[in-house]
Amino acid sequence: MDFALFMERYGYKIILALMALIILGIIGIFVGAVLVTLRLYGLYVGGIILFITAIYAFTVRRRHLQAYGEAMGKYFYDPKQEKRY
């Protein structure tokens, strides 16, 4: 079996397996961080820390990144804005 036939037969399975490993790795890091936080600080204090972190991430950090993206978009893509070097 040559390489082209091998990739035609098994290539999509290999790509699917790699994508699944990447997604499971991202989810695993998140779940591991939650478990470490809960184990280190206990259920009550760790839960409060995770709750405050989630509120911060979905409010303050989101607005900050949105404003940063809009400013960079205006600076780099607005033809009326002059380039500053």
KAQUI-V803763 format. One record per run of one state. SS is the DSSP state (A for helix, B for strand, O for the rest). FROM is the first residue (numbers start at 1). LEN is the number of residues. If there is no record, write none. Layout:
SS|FROM|LEN  SS|FROM|LEN
This chain:
O|1|2  A|3|39  O|42|1  A|43|16  O|59|1  A|60|18  O|78|8
